[in-house]
Amino acid sequence: MSTARRLGREARTAARAAGLPPELRPVWPGMEGGTYAPLSEIDAARIHQAALSVLEDIGLSDAPPSGVALLTKAGAVLRDDGRLVFPRALVEDVIAGAGRRFVLHGQDARHDLEPWGRKVHFGTAGAAVNMVDAASGHYRESTVKDLYDIARTVDALEHVHFYQRSVVCRDIALPFEMDFNTCYAAVSGTAKHVGTSWGEPEFMAASLEMLHMIAGSEDKWRARPFVSQSNCFVVPPLRFAPEACRCLEVAVRAGMPVFLVSAGQAGATSPAALAGSLVQELAECLAGLVYVNALQKGAPAIMGPFCFVSDLRTGAMSGGSPEQALLSAAAAQVIHSYDLTSGVPSGMTDSKMPDIQAGYEKAYNHALVANAGANLLYESAGMVASLLGFSMEQLVIDDDIIGATQRTVRGIDVSEDALSLEAIRETCLGGPNHFLASQQTLNRMQSEYLYPSVGDRSSPKEWEEKGRPALLDRARRKVEDILRTHFPTHVPRDIDEQIRARFPVRLPARDMQPVTS
């Protein structure tokens, strides 16, 4: 290839990397899926009815006293054996009156999400306890700086639309400080919507005060809550988690959207039959929806049946399995029939490193779950080892995989211009007999086609000339570029100084600023 041609291609690549204006982008947050349906309408209805039977006949145990009072007042029944059961009519009424079409706000309104209908969005999540060094293959304990660095990398990525806490700050011993600093590092690292969790309801007051300071006041926070609470309010099978329920109560009363997570593992804490696993976890999430609406009718709640899968040969979780893709897609389909917001897992590869296995497991999971129309795909970027590890290189590779998946969600434009009759006529009846210089080709080369960021499409000769770079090398360079240059400033410095003076922030200010030589 000539030097001029190579430089021209590199210039075009750099221009694309700088970001396209919205009207030219081939993919965008919130495109509508739903073309894939793993369940027939009859089977989806059968699963719903079975979930209602579970709630009415079996119910849930271990609700905290506050929950018992709220739920029995709403119409649940406390049996002599201590289990709360939920009449069918109560659950159906709650579904009909539950909150719909609520925005998940970013600190920057450009990142606001509309997770309803079949609109699809991708984000991180998880509680990985290790970071993966892709160069050495070693795992090490994750820290608050890792969490912040992941957040600011997500902030810079085009196809990861929200940031759910993805690693545990294992360098912070006190649970209160860990929860506070997790929230602090996440909201400081990205202006996109953030999700996180708290272990004790008493821990939430400090975080809420911080969020009010960042928003400008409590009223401004309530108008645009930019953090949601991820809440594992149940311990499958069919037991409430009392402390998590009390955290749920604080979040709803504070105007915070809640993500109702039921994380059963098929063959272990939920039935091995896929349909049975979905029935149980759907029932658990519906119980959580009743809880939320007993607190505040119409409060924003995301239905989160995390139907995890076991490798039944060992009992270990299998996050990258085809069964995982089927369950997440089916869960999204059933929740869509309620016209409620769905949040399901996808992309939790079983591979321990960014490799071929990670690529194919993530790709088919994302393709099925997104095309089923899941509103929010959690765990979708950076996770390895079935949620036990997080890789920065995998995060930017996943940005490519997600972008490609979104292109399949968008589908094929069949407008008059896209049918191309005039372009074919001009080219074949007196034209050059190729479309390379066609005005339509020039117009659509960006809006119709998506180009990878770290994936390589060069010829073998070009690849040799560039030193035969591997995917991990390209991903590592992109991570290094982002971490060297991208330091978000959406939280004003004076507000950050007030937060540091008021609360035990464990992320040094120097780690949030570029290094000057």
C-alpha positions in Angstrom: 0.0 0.0 0.0 1.3 3.5 -0.8 2.2 5.8 2.0 -0.4 8.4 0.8 -3.2 5.7 0.8 -2.1 4.4 4.2 -2.1 7.9 5.7 -5.5 8.7 4.2 -7.0 5.6 5.7 -5.4 6.4 9.1 -6.8 9.9 8.9 -10.3 8.6 8.2 -10.0 6.1 11.1 -8.9 8.9 13.4 -11.9 11.0 12.3 -14.3 8.2 13.1 -12.6 7.6 16.5 -13.2 11.2 17.4 -16.9 10.6 17.3 -19.7 11.2 14.8 -22.5 13.7 15.1 -25.7 11.9 16.2 -27.4 12.1 12.8 -24.5 10.1 11.2 -24.1 7.4 13.9 -24.9 3.8 12.7 -26.0 2.8 16.2 -27.2 4.7 19.3 -28.6 4.0 22.8 -32.1 2.8 23.0 -32.6 1.2 19.6 -35.6 -1.2 19.6 -35.0 -5.0 19.7 -37.6 -7.7 20.1 -37.2 -9.5 16.8 -36.0 -12.6 18.7 -38.5 -14.4 21.0 -37.5 -17.6 22.7 -41.0 -18.2 24.0 -44.3 -18.4 22.2 -47.0 -16.1 23.5 -48.7 -19.1 25.1 -45.6 -20.3 26.8 -44.8 -16.7 28.1 -48.3 -16.6 29.6 -47.9 -20.0 31.2 -44.7 -18.8 32.9 -46.5 -15.8 34.2 -49.4 -17.8 35.6 -47.0 -20.3 37.2 -45.2 -17.3 38.9 -48.5 -16.1 40.2 -49.2 -19.6 41.6 -45.8 -19.6 43.4 -46.7 -16.3 45.0 -50.2 -17.3 46.0 -49.5 -20.8 47.2 -45.9 -20.8 48.4 -45.0 -17.2 49.1 -41.8 -15.8 50.6 -40.3 -16.0 54.1 -38.1 -13.9 56.3 -39.5 -10.4 55.5 -38.4 -7.8 58.1 -41.1 -6.5 60.4 -41.4 -3.2 58.4 -41.9 -5.3 55.3 -44.6 -7.4 56.9 -46.5 -4.3 57.9 -46.2 -2.7 54.4 -47.1 -5.9 52.5 -50.0 -7.0 54.6 -51.4 -3.5 54.5 -51.1 -3.7 50.7 -53.1 -7.1 50.6 -50.5 -9.8 51.2 -51.3 -12.5 53.8 -49.0 -13.6 56.6 -49.6 -17.3 57.2 -49.1 -19.1 60.5 -45.8 -20.6 59.2 -44.4 -17.0 58.8 -44.6 -16.9 55.0 -46.1 -14.0 53.1 -48.4 -15.1 50.3 -49.6 -12.7 47.5 -53.1 -13.1 46.1 -53.2 -13.2 42.3 -55.5 -10.1 42.1 -53.0 -8.1 44.3 -50.1 -8.9 42.0 -52.0 -8.2 38.8 -53.2 -4.9 40.2 -49.6 -3.9 41.1 -48.4 -4.8 37.7 -51.1 -2.6 36.1 -50.3 0.4 38.4 -46.5 0.1 38.6 -44.2 2.8 37.4 -43.6 2.9 33.7 -41.6 5.0 31.2 -39.2 6.5 33.8 -35.9 8.0 32.7 -32.6 6.8 34.1 -30.8 10.1 34.3 -27.2 10.8 33.8 -25.5 13.7 35.5 -25.2 15.0 32.0 -28.6 15.0 30.2 -26.9 13.8 27.1 -26.6 10.4 28.8 -30.3 10.1 29.9 -31.7 6.7 29.1 -35.3 5.7 28.2 -35.5 2.0 29.2 -39.0 1.1 28.1 -40.8 -0.7 25.4 -38.1 -2.7 23.6 -35.4 -0.1 23.8 -32.0 -1.7 24.4 -29.1 -0.3 26.5 -25.9 -1.9 27.6 -24.0 -1.3 30.9 -21.6 -2.8 33.4 -22.4 -4.5 36.7 -21.2 -7.1 39.1 -19.1 -7.3 42.2 -15.8 -8.8 41.0 -13.2 -9.2 43.7 -10.3 -9.3 41.3 -8.7 -7.3 38.5 -7.1 -9.3 35.7 -3.7 -8.4 34.3 -4.1 -9.5 30.7 -0.3 -9.3 30.1 0.7 -11.6 32.9 -2.4 -13.6 33.4 -2.4 -12.9 37.1 -5.4 -11.9 39.2 -5.1 -9.3 42.0 -7.5 -7.8 44.5 -9.6 -4.8 43.2 -9.3 -1.4 44.7 -11.3 1.9 44.8 -8.9 3.3 42.2 -9.7 0.4 39.9 -13.4 1.2 40.4 -12.8 4.9 39.5 -10.6 4.0 36.5 -13.3 1.6 35.2 -15.9 4.4 35.6 -13.9 7.0 33.6 -13.1 4.4 30.9 -16.9 3.7 30.6 -17.4 7.5 30.5 -15.2 7.5 27.4 -16.7 4.5 25.6 -19.4 5.0 23.0 -21.4 1.7 23.4 -21.4 1.3 27.2 -24.4 3.4 28.2 -24.4 3.2 32.0 -22.1 2.3 34.8 -23.2 -0.2 37.4 -20.6 -0.8 40.1 -18.4 -3.6 38.8 -15.7 -4.3 41.4 -15.4 -4.4 45.1 -13.1 -1.9 46.9 -11.1 -4.6 48.7 -8.6 -2.0 50.0 -11.3 -0.4 52.2 -12.1 -2.5 55.3 -15.0 -0.7 56.9 -18.3 -1.6 55.2 -19.7 1.9 55.6 -16.6 3.5 54.0 -16.6 0.8 51.3 -20.2 1.6 50.3 -19.7 5.4 50.5 -16.5 5.3 48.5 -18.0 3.0 45.9 -20.8 5.5 45.2 -18.3 8.4 45.3 -15.8 6.9 42.9 -18.6 5.9 40.5 -20.3 9.2 40.3 -17.0 11.0 40.1 -15.8 8.8 37.3 -18.7 9.1 34.9 -21.5 11.5 34.0 -23.5 8.5 32.8 -26.2 6.9 34.9 -24.7 5.0 37.9 -25.9 2.0 39.8 -24.6 0.8 43.1 -25.6 -0.9 46.4 -25.4 -0.5 50.2 -25.1 -3.2 52.8 -27.0 -1.5 55.6 -29.8 1.1 55.5 -27.9 3.3 57.9 -25.0 3.6 55.4 -27.2 5.3 52.9 -27.6 8.7 54.6 -24.1 9.9 53.8 -24.3 8.8 50.2 -27.6 10.6 49.8 -26.2 13.8 51.3 -23.3 13.6 48.9 -25.7 13.1 45.9 -27.8 16.1 47.0 -24.6 18.2 47.1 -23.6 17.1 43.6 -27.2 17.7 42.3 -27.4 21.1 43.9 -30.2 20.2 46.4 -32.4 17.4 47.5 -35.2 18.7 45.2 -32.9 18.8 42.2 -31.8 15.3 43.0 -35.4 14.1 43.2 -36.1 15.7 39.9 -33.2 13.9 38.2 -31.9 11.0 40.3 -28.7 9.9 38.5 -28.0 6.9 40.7 -30.1 3.7 41.1 -29.9 1.2 43.9 -29.1 -2.4 42.9 -30.9 -4.4 45.5 -30.7 -8.2 46.0 -33.8 -8.1 48.2 -34.3 -11.9 48.1 -32.1 -14.9 49.0 -33.3 -17.6 46.6 -35.3 -19.7 46.9 -38.1 -17.5 48.0 -36.7 -15.8 51.1 -36.5 -12.1 51.7 -33.1 -10.6 52.7 -34.1 -8.4 55.6 -31.2 -5.8 55.5 -31.5 -5.4 51.8 -35.3 -4.9 52.2 -34.6 -2.1 54.6 -32.2 -0.5 52.2 -34.9 -0.8 49.5 -37.2 1.2 51.8 -34.7 4.0 52.2 -34.0 4.2 48.4 -37.7 4.4 47.4 -38.4 7.0 50.0 -35.4 9.0 48.9 -36.6 9.1 45.3 -33.9 6.7 44.0 -34.8 4.1 41.2 -34.4 0.6 42.4 -33.1 -2.5 40.5 -34.9 -5.5 41.9 -32.4 -8.4 41.5 -33.3 -12.0 42.0 -30.1 -14.0 41.5 -31.0 -17.6 41.7 -28.7 -20.2 40.2 -30.4 -23.0 38.2 -29.8 -26.4 39.8 -28.6 -24.8 43.0 -30.9 -22.0 44.3 -33.5 -22.3 41.6 -34.9 -25.3 39.7 -32.6 -27.0 37.1 -35.4 -26.8 34.5 -35.0 -23.5 32.7 -38.7 -22.7 32.8 -38.8 -23.4 36.5 -35.8 -21.2 37.2 -37.5 -18.4 35.3 -40.8 -19.0 37.1 -39.2 -18.7 40.5 -37.1 -15.6 39.8 -40.0 -13.9 38.1 -42.1 -14.6 41.2 -39.4 -13.2 43.4 -39.2 -10.0 41.3 -42.9 -9.6 41.3 -42.9 -9.8 45.2 -40.3 -7.0 45.1 -42.5 -5.0 42.8 -45.4 -5.3 45.3 -42.9 -4.2 48.1 -41.9 -1.1 46.1 -45.5 -0.1 45.3 -46.5 -0.7 48.9 -43.9 2.0 49.8 -44.8 4.4 47.0 -47.3 3.6 44.2 -45.6 4.0 40.8 -42.0 4.4 42.1 -39.4 3.6 39.5 -38.4 -0.1 39.7 -36.4 -2.2 37.3 -37.4 -5.9 37.1 -34.2 -7.9 37.4 -34.6 -11.6 37.2 -30.9 -12.7 37.0 -31.5 -16.3 36.1 -28.0 -17.6 36.6 -26.9 -21.0 35.3 -25.0 -23.8 36.9 -22.6 -26.2 35.2 -24.4 -29.2 36.8 -21.2 -31.4 36.5 -19.5 -29.2 39.1 -22.2 -26.8 40.5 -20.1 -23.8 39.4 -21.8 -20.8 37.9 -21.6 -20.7 34.1 -22.1 -17.1 33.0 -21.2 -17.7 29.3 -23.5 -20.6 28.6 -26.2 -20.7 25.8 -28.7 -21.5 28.6 -27.8 -18.1 30.2 -28.6 -16.4 26.9 -32.0 -18.2 26.6 -33.0 -17.4 30.2 -32.1 -13.7 30.0 -33.9 -13.3 26.6 -36.9 -15.1 27.9 -37.0 -13.0 31.1 -36.9 -9.9 29.0 -39.7 -11.2 26.8 -42.0 -11.9 29.8 -41.3 -8.6 31.4 -42.0 -6.8 28.1 -45.5 -8.4 28.2 -46.1 -6.5 31.4 -44.9 -3.2 29.8 -42.3 -2.9 32.6 -38.6 -2.1 32.5 -36.4 -5.2 32.3 -32.8 -5.6 33.5 -31.0 -8.9 32.8 -27.5 -10.2 32.7 -25.5 -10.8 29.5 -21.8 -11.2 28.7 -20.5 -12.9 31.8 -18.0 -15.2 30.1 -16.7 -18.3 31.9 -13.2 -17.6 30.4 -10.6 -16.3 32.8 -9.0 -14.0 30.3 -9.8 -11.9 27.2 -9.6 -14.7 24.6 -11.5 -16.5 21.9 -13.8 -18.2 24.4 -14.6 -14.8 26.0 -15.4 -13.4 22.5 -17.8 -16.1 21.3 -19.6 -16.4 24.7 -20.2 -12.7 24.9 -21.2 -12.3 21.3 -23.9 -14.9 21.2 -25.3 -13.9 24.6 -25.5 -10.2 23.6 -26.9 -11.0 20.2 -29.8 -13.1 21.6 -30.6 -10.9 24.7 -30.4 -7.6 22.9 -32.5 -8.8 20.0 -35.1 -10.1 22.5 -35.5 -6.4 23.4 -34.1 -6.4 27.0 -34.1 -2.8 28.2 -30.9 -2.9 30.2 -28.2 -5.5 29.7 -26.1 -5.7 32.9 -22.6 -7.3 33.3 -22.2 -6.6 29.6 -18.6 -5.2 29.6 -15.4 -6.1 31.3 -16.5 -9.2 33.2 -14.5 -12.5 33.1 -14.5 -15.7 35.1 -18.3 -15.6 35.6 -18.2 -12.3 37.5 -15.1 -13.1 39.6 -12.7 -11.0 37.6 -12.7 -7.7 35.7 -10.4 -6.9 32.8 -9.8 -3.4 31.5 -8.8 -4.8 28.1 -11.9 -6.9 27.9 -13.9 -3.7 28.7 -12.8 -2.0 25.5 -13.0 -5.2 23.5 -16.6 -5.5 24.7 -17.3 -2.0 23.6 -16.7 -3.3 20.0 -18.8 -6.4 20.6 -21.7 -4.3 22.0 -21.4 -1.9 19.1 -21.6 -4.8 16.6 -24.6 -6.3 18.5 -26.4 -3.0 18.4 -25.9 -2.9 14.6 -27.8 -6.2 14.4 -30.5 -4.8 16.7 -31.0 -1.8 14.3 -31.6 -4.1 11.4 -31.9 -3.1 7.7 -33.3 0.2 6.4 -35.7 -0.4 3.6 -36.6 3.3 2.9 -36.9 4.4 -0.8 -33.3 5.6 -0.8 -32.0 2.4 0.8 -33.8 0.3 -1.9 -31.2 2.0 -4.2 -33.1 1.8 -7.5 -31.8 5.2 -8.6 -28.3 4.4 -7.6 -28.4 1.1 -9.5 -29.8 2.8 -12.5 -27.2 5.6 -12.6 -24.3 3.1 -12.1 -25.5 0.5 -14.6 -26.9 2.7 -17.4 -23.9 4.8 -18.3 -22.1 4.9 -15.0 -18.8 3.4 -13.9 -20.3 0.0 -13.2 -19.2 0.1 -9.6 -20.5 1.9 -6.5 -17.2 3.0 -4.9 -17.6 6.7 -5.9 -21.4 6.7 -5.7 -22.8 9.6 -3.8 -25.0 7.1 -1.9 -21.9 5.2 -0.9 -20.3 8.3 0.4 -23.4 9.3 2.2 -23.9 5.9 3.9 -20.4 4.8 4.7 -20.7 6.1 8.2 -24.5 6.1 8.9 -25.0 2.5 7.5 -21.8 0.8 8.6 -20.2 0.4 12.0 -16.4 0.1 12.2 -14.5 -1.6 15.1 -12.4 0.4 17.5 -9.9 -2.2 18.5 -10.8 -5.0 16.1 -8.5 -5.3 13.1 -9.7 -5.4 9.5 -6.3 -4.8 7.7 -4.9 -7.2 5.2 -2.3 -9.7 6.2 0.3 -7.5 4.4 -0.8 -4.4 6.3 -0.9 -6.3 9.5 2.7 -7.5 9.0 3.8 -3.9 8.2 2.3 -2.7 11.5 4.3 -5.3 13.5 1.5 -7.9 13.7 -0.3 -6.3 16.7 -2.6 -8.7 18.6 -6.0 -7.7 19.8 -4.9 -7.5 23.4 -2.1 -5.1 22.4 -4.6 -2.8 20.7 -7.0 -3.0 23.6 -4.2 -2.3 26.1 -3.1 0.8 24.1 -6.7 2.1 24.1 -7.0 1.6 27.8 -3.7 3.4 28.4 -4.8 6.3 26.1 -8.1 6.7 28.0 -6.5 6.5 31.5 -3.8 9.0 30.5 -6.1 11.6 29.0 -9.7 11.2 30.3 -10.3 12.8 33.7 -13.9 13.7 34.0 -14.7 17.1 35.6 -18.5 17.0 35.7 -18.4 17.2 39.5 -17.1 20.8 40.2 -13.9 21.0 42.2 -15.4 23.1 44.9 -18.2 20.5 45.4 -15.6 17.7 45.5 -13.6 19.6 48.1 -16.8 20.0 50.3 -17.4 16.3 50.0 -13.9 15.5 51.0 -14.1 17.8 54.0 -17.4 16.2 55.1 -16.9 12.5 54.4 -14.2 9.8 54.5 -13.2 9.8 50.8 -10.4 7.2 50.3 -9.6 7.9 46.7 -6.7 10.4 46.7 -7.4 13.6 44.7 -4.1 13.0 42.8 -5.5 9.9 41.3 -8.3 11.9 39.7 -6.0 14.4 37.9 -3.6 13.9 35.0 0.0 13.5 35.9 2.1 16.5 34.9 5.7 16.2 34.1 
